[in-house]
């Protein structure tokens, strides 16, 4: 079926002109539904009309998904279709079914209950060591770079970003810190679900925080550690904007966000021999599987370690 089915064309026009969907999304829905109808035409061996969707079963849709997931099957694809793409197709189907119910009096509640596929968690994207160092050098207050006198704001901003990378914090965790949360060599972090953990304070982070605390000594212990000019905690948007401007100035990758500094913390620890359980505790992950995602980001290094260290790789090729 080369042409767009009339029913799908009507639905796409409705998305564009009534629902004001973006052309990109409307086109994706149009393509998804055309593929589905092509499959149904072959699967049911009959012409597909609006009434066809009233009699479809979840098994029919699951057959379509199964074909899409077959490496050699489905519309010329040689590789397995992405689960996220299939979930988008189910979203297109649900929107289409609601449109059919409203405009063609065709109802099939069972199709609206077809569950999507669980998409794999994306592999965290970290900065390289050199990119991280370049970023921190750019953000460091002037005295660290041997130039003019720094401002309290520059000390605050540098302390914030060094804390994100040096402690591996979520941006919300860093911005929720109070001055009293710093005690000696540790910082008390309040994470998700109000769970608290204590993390060690590396010397460079401690030094940057001390410089900022001295510059803002008039604040009470319960005040935000990183406040704005009104004494309220900085917003995530503020931190994102600083990194956006800095990465553009340094031509660093677009995935450089506050959360990428947390990813970089974990990835760099593992790359330098830290054990997974320790990294899990430092990050405040409740499940080890969440931390294991960082191993996937370092696959190439693990392969190199294996090739260098495993006894089989030190012997002549087995025949």
SULPE-V957209 format. One record per residue. N is the residue number from 1. RES is the residue in three letters. SS is DSSP state (@ for helix, = for strand, . for the rest). PSI is psi as a letter, one per 40 degrees, with the letter a starting at -180 (* if undefined). OMEGA is omega in radians with two decimals (NA if undefined). Layout:
BEGIN
N,RES,SS,PSI,OMEGA ; N,RES,SS,PSI,OMEGA
END
This chain:
BEGIN
1,UNK,.,h,-3.05 ; 2,UNK,.,d,-3.06 ; 3,UNK,.,i,3.08 ; 4,UNK,.,h,3.13 ; 5,UNK,.,i,-3.13 ; 6,UNK,@,d,-3.13 ; 7,UNK,@,d,3.13 ; 8,UNK,@,d,3.12 ; 9,UNK,@,d,3.10 ; 10,UNK,@,d,-3.14 ; 11,UNK,@,d,3.14 ; 12,UNK,@,d,3.11 ; 13,UNK,@,d,3.12 ; 14,UNK,@,d,3.10 ; 15,UNK,@,d,-3.07 ; 16,UNK,@,d,-2.94 ; 17,UNK,@,d,3.14 ; 18,UNK,.,d,-3.14 ; 19,UNK,.,e,3.11 ; 20,UNK,.,f,3.03 ; 21,UNK,.,i,3.05 ; 22,UNK,.,i,3.11 ; 23,UNK,@,d,-3.13 ; 24,UNK,@,d,-3.13 ; 25,UNK,@,d,3.13 ; 26,UNK,@,d,3.14 ; 27,UNK,@,d,3.12 ; 28,UNK,@,d,3.09 ; 29,UNK,@,d,3.13 ; 30,UNK,@,d,3.14 ; 31,UNK,@,d,-3.13 ; 32,UNK,@,d,-3.10 ; 33,UNK,@,d,3.07 ; 34,UNK,@,d,3.09 ; 35,UNK,@,d,3.14 ; 36,UNK,@,d,-3.12 ; 37,UNK,@,d,3.06 ; 38,UNK,@,d,3.10 ; 39,UNK,@,d,-3.10 ; 40,UNK,@,d,3.11 ; 41,UNK,@,d,3.13 ; 42,UNK,@,d,-3.09 ; 43,UNK,@,d,-3.08 ; 44,UNK,@,e,-3.13 ; 45,UNK,.,f,3.11 ; 46,UNK,.,i,3.09 ; 47,UNK,.,i,-3.08 ; 48,UNK,.,h,3.10 ; 49,UNK,.,i,3.10 ; 50,UNK,.,d,-3.12 ; 51,UNK,.,d,3.11 ; 52,UNK,@,d,-3.08 ; 53,UNK,@,e,3.08 ; 54,UNK,@,d,-3.06 ; 55,UNK,@,e,3.13 ; 56,UNK,.,i,3.09 ; 57,UNK,.,i,3.05 ; 58,UNK,@,d,3.12 ; 59,UNK,@,d,3.10 ; 60,UNK,@,d,-3.14 ; 61,UNK,@,d,3.11 ; 62,UNK,@,d,3.06 ; 63,UNK,@,d,3.09 ; 64,UNK,@,d,3.13 ; 65,UNK,@,d,3.13 ; 66,UNK,@,d,3.12 ; 67,UNK,@,d,3.11 ; 68,UNK,@,d,-3.12 ; 69,UNK,@,e,3.11 ; 70,UNK,.,h,-3.04 ; 71,UNK,.,d,-3.09 ; 72,UNK,.,e,-3.06 ; 73,UNK,.,i,2.97 ; 74,UNK,.,g,2.86 ; 75,UNK,.,f,3.00 ; 76,UNK,.,e,3.13 ; 77,UNK,.,h,3.12 ; 78,UNK,.,e,-3.09 ; 79,UNK,.,i,-3.13 ; 80,UNK,.,h,3.14 ; 81,UNK,.,i,-3.14 ; 82,UNK,.,i,-3.14 ; 83,UNK,@,d,3.12 ; 84,UNK,@,d,3.11 ; 85,UNK,@,d,3.13 ; 86,UNK,@,d,3.09 ; 87,UNK,@,d,3.07 ; 88,UNK,@,d,3.12 ; 89,UNK,@,d,3.06 ; 90,UNK,@,d,3.08 ; 91,UNK,@,d,3.09 ; 92,UNK,@,d,3.14 ; 93,UNK,@,d,-3.14 ; 94,UNK,@,d,3.10 ; 95,UNK,@,d,3.14 ; 96,UNK,@,d,-3.14 ; 97,UNK,@,d,3.10 ; 98,UNK,@,d,3.10 ; 99,UNK,@,d,3.11 ; 100,UNK,@,d,-3.14 ; 101,UNK,@,d,-3.09 ; 102,UNK,@,d,-3.00 ; 103,UNK,@,e,-3.12 ; 104,UNK,.,e,3.11 ; 105,UNK,.,f,3.14 ; 106,UNK,.,h,-3.09 ; 107,UNK,.,h,3.07 ; 108,UNK,.,g,-3.07 ; 109,UNK,@,d,-3.10 ; 110,UNK,@,d,-3.12 ; 111,UNK,@,d,3.14 ; 112,UNK,@,e,-3.10 ; 113,UNK,.,e,3.11 ; 114,UNK,.,h,-3.06 ; 115,UNK,.,i,3.08 ; 116,UNK,.,i,3.13 ; 117,UNK,.,i,-3.14 ; 118,UNK,.,h,-3.12 ; 119,UNK,.,i,3.11 ; 120,UNK,.,i,3.10 ; 121,UNK,.,h,-3.13 ; 122,UNK,.,i,3.09 ; 123,UNK,.,h,-3.14 ; 124,UNK,.,i,-3.13 ; 125,UNK,.,h,-3.09 ; 126,UNK,.,i,2.98 ; 127,UNK,.,i,3.00 ; 128,UNK,.,i,3.11 ; 129,UNK,@,d,-3.09 ; 130,UNK,@,d,3.11 ; 131,UNK,@,d,3.12 ; 132,UNK,@,d,-3.13 ; 133,UNK,@,d,3.12 ; 134,UNK,@,d,3.12 ; 135,UNK,@,d,-3.08 ; 136,UNK,@,d,3.08 ; 137,UNK,@,d,3.13 ; 138,UNK,@,d,-3.08 ; 139,UNK,@,e,-3.06 ; 140,UNK,.,i,3.09 ; 141,UNK,.,i,-3.06 ; 142,UNK,@,d,-3.12 ; 143,UNK,@,d,3.12 ; 144,UNK,@,d,3.14 ; 145,UNK,@,e,3.08 ; 146,UNK,.,f,3.13 ; 147,UNK,.,a,-3.02 ; 148,UNK,.,i,-3.10 ; 149,UNK,.,i,-3.12 ; 150,UNK,.,i,3.10 ; 151,UNK,.,i,3.06 ; 152,UNK,@,d,-3.12 ; 153,UNK,@,d,-3.14 ; 154,UNK,@,d,3.08 ; 155,UNK,@,d,3.11 ; 156,UNK,@,d,-3.08 ; 157,UNK,@,d,3.12 ; 158,UNK,@,d,3.12 ; 159,UNK,@,d,3.13 ; 160,UNK,@,d,-3.04 ; 161,UNK,@,d,3.05 ; 162,UNK,@,d,3.07 ; 163,UNK,@,d,3.12 ; 164,UNK,@,d,-3.11 ; 165,UNK,@,d,-3.06 ; 166,UNK,@,d,3.14 ; 167,UNK,@,e,3.13 ; 168,UNK,.,f,-3.06 ; 169,UNK,.,i,2.87 ; 170,UNK,.,i,-3.13 ; 171,UNK,@,d,3.13 ; 172,UNK,@,d,3.13 ; 173,UNK,@,d,-3.13 ; 174,UNK,@,d,-3.07 ; 175,UNK,@,e,3.09 ; 176,UNK,.,e,3.14 ; 177,UNK,.,i,3.01 ; 178,UNK,=,i,3.13 ; 179,UNK,@,d,-3.11 ; 180,UNK,@,e,3.13 ; 181,UNK,@,e,3.09 ; 182,UNK,=,h,-3.11 ; 183,UNK,=,h,3.12 ; 184,UNK,.,b,-3.06 ; 185,UNK,.,e,-3.09 ; 186,UNK,=,i,3.04 ; 187,UNK,=,h,3.08 ; 188,UNK,=,h,-3.09 ; 189,UNK,=,h,3.01 ; 190,UNK,=,h,-3.06 ; 191,UNK,.,a,-3.13 ; 192,UNK,@,i,-3.12 ; 193,UNK,@,f,-3.13 ; 194,UNK,@,f,3.08 ; 195,UNK,.,h,-3.12 ; 196,UNK,=,i,3.05 ; 197,UNK,=,i,3.08 ; 198,UNK,=,h,-3.14 ; 199,UNK,=,i,3.13 ; 200,UNK,=,i,-3.07 ; 201,UNK,.,h,3.11 ; 202,UNK,.,i,-3.06 ; 203,UNK,@,d,3.13 ; 204,UNK,@,d,3.12 ; 205,UNK,@,d,3.13 ; 206,UNK,@,d,-3.14 ; 207,UNK,@,d,3.14 ; 208,UNK,@,d,3.12 ; 209,UNK,@,d,3.13 ; 210,UNK,@,d,3.11 ; 211,UNK,@,d,3.12 ; 212,UNK,@,d,3.14 ; 213,UNK,@,d,3.09 ; 214,UNK,@,d,-3.13 ; 215,UNK,@,e,-3.11 ; 216,UNK,.,f,-2.97 ; 217,UNK,.,e,-3.06 ; 218,UNK,.,e,-3.09 ; 219,UNK,.,i,3.11 ; 220,UNK,.,i,-3.11 ; 221,UNK,.,d,-3.09 ; 222,UNK,.,e,-3.13 ; 223,UNK,.,i,3.06 ; 224,UNK,=,i,3.12 ; 225,UNK,.,d,-3.12 ; 226,UNK,.,g,-3.08 ; 227,UNK,=,i,2.98 ; 228,UNK,.,a,-3.08 ; 229,UNK,.,d,-3.13 ; 230,UNK,.,e,3.12 ; 231,UNK,.,e,3.09 ; 232,UNK,.,i,3.12 ; 233,UNK,=,i,3.06 ; 234,UNK,.,i,3.12 ; 235,UNK,.,i,3.05 ; 236,UNK,@,d,-3.13 ; 237,UNK,@,d,3.11 ; 238,UNK,@,d,-3.14 ; 239,UNK,@,d,3.13 ; 240,UNK,@,d,-3.11 ; 241,UNK,@,d,3.11 ; 242,UNK,@,d,-3.14 ; 243,UNK,@,d,3.10 ; 244,UNK,@,d,3.13 ; 245,UNK,@,d,-3.09 ; 246,UNK,@,d,-3.11 ; 247,UNK,@,d,3.09 ; 248,UNK,@,d,3.13 ; 249,UNK,@,d,-3.09 ; 250,UNK,@,e,-3.09 ; 251,UNK,.,f,3.07 ; 252,UNK,.,i,-3.04 ; 253,UNK,.,i,-3.07 ; 254,UNK,.,e,3.14 ; 255,UNK,.,e,3.07 ; 256,UNK,.,h,3.09 ; 257,UNK,.,i,3.05 ; 258,UNK,@,d,-3.12 ; 259,UNK,@,d,3.10 ; 260,UNK,@,d,3.08 ; 261,UNK,@,d,3.04 ; 262,UNK,@,d,3.08 ; 263,UNK,@,d,-3.11 ; 264,UNK,@,d,3.08 ; 265,UNK,@,d,-3.07 ; 266,UNK,@,d,-3.10 ; 267,UNK,@,d,-3.12 ; 268,UNK,@,d,3.07 ; 269,UNK,@,d,-3.14 ; 270,UNK,@,d,-3.14 ; 271,UNK,@,d,-3.12 ; 272,UNK,.,e,2.96 ; 273,UNK,.,e,3.11 ; 274,UNK,.,i,3.12 ; 275,UNK,.,i,-3.00 ; 276,UNK,@,d,-3.11 ; 277,UNK,@,d,3.13 ; 278,UNK,@,d,3.12 ; 279,UNK,@,d,3.09 ; 280,UNK,@,d,-3.13 ; 281,UNK,@,d,-3.12 ; 282,UNK,@,d,-3.13 ; 283,UNK,@,e,-3.10 ; 284,UNK,.,f,3.10 ; 285,UNK,.,h,3.09 ; 286,UNK,.,d,-3.12 ; 287,UNK,.,h,3.13 ; 288,UNK,@,d,-3.13 ; 289,UNK,@,d,3.10 ; 290,UNK,@,d,3.13 ; 291,UNK,@,d,-3.09 ; 292,UNK,@,e,3.09 ; 293,UNK,@,d,-3.11 ; 294,UNK,@,d,3.06 ; 295,UNK,@,d,3.12 ; 296,UNK,@,d,3.13 ; 297,UNK,.,e,-3.07 ; 298,UNK,.,f,-3.06 ; 299,UNK,@,d,-3.09 ; 300,UNK,@,d,3.12 ; 301,UNK,@,d,3.13 ; 302,UNK,@,d,3.09 ; 303,UNK,@,d,3.12 ; 304,UNK,@,d,3.09 ; 305,UNK,@,d,3.13 ; 306,UNK,@,d,-3.12 ; 307,UNK,@,d,-3.10 ; 308,UNK,@,d,-2.93 ; 309,UNK,@,d,-3.04 ; 310,UNK,.,h,-3.10 ; 311,UNK,@,d,-3.11 ; 312,UNK,@,d,-3.11 ; 313,UNK,@,e,3.13 ; 314,UNK,@,e,-3.13 ; 315,UNK,.,i,3.06 ; 316,UNK,.,i,-3.13 ; 317,UNK,.,h,3.13 ; 318,UNK,.,h,3.13 ; 319,UNK,.,*,NA
END
